């Protein structure tokens, strides 16, 4: 098997992942795109490990570490997305630019319930 085929497939997967990160507005789709990029890296690691004929299979071992890190990233990422959704009622990345909560303090010179006009 030629090395070109898995490298081209990996480059296509990585490109699709980069497009997904840059173009999507939904935080869950952005996380899925990051996972797609990590899987492209895993494919490259395994392909080059087979091509080099490493007796210790370093590429495959590193792939296992990347999979473990990706699983932890998904768990933490989804927990953060759920926490943000509970407070903001949206997972739109553009609306989440300012993560600071706006706290309104009552004006002492204005009665309660009266709007500033």
Order of alpha helices (4+ residues) and beta strands (2+ residues): alpha-alpha-alpha
